[in-house]
Amino acid sequence: MAKEELLEFPGVVKELLPNATFRV
């Protein structure tokens, strides 16, 4: 994985987690 992907991944997870809790 590229360094850019590793830096973006945490940001994507933070965005997905709140959305997941909203669905549940």
Sequence and secondary structure as in RCSB ss.txt:
>XXXX:A:sequence
MAKEELLEFPGVVKELLPNATFRV
>XXXX:A:secstr
  HHHHHHHHHHHHHHHHHHHHH 
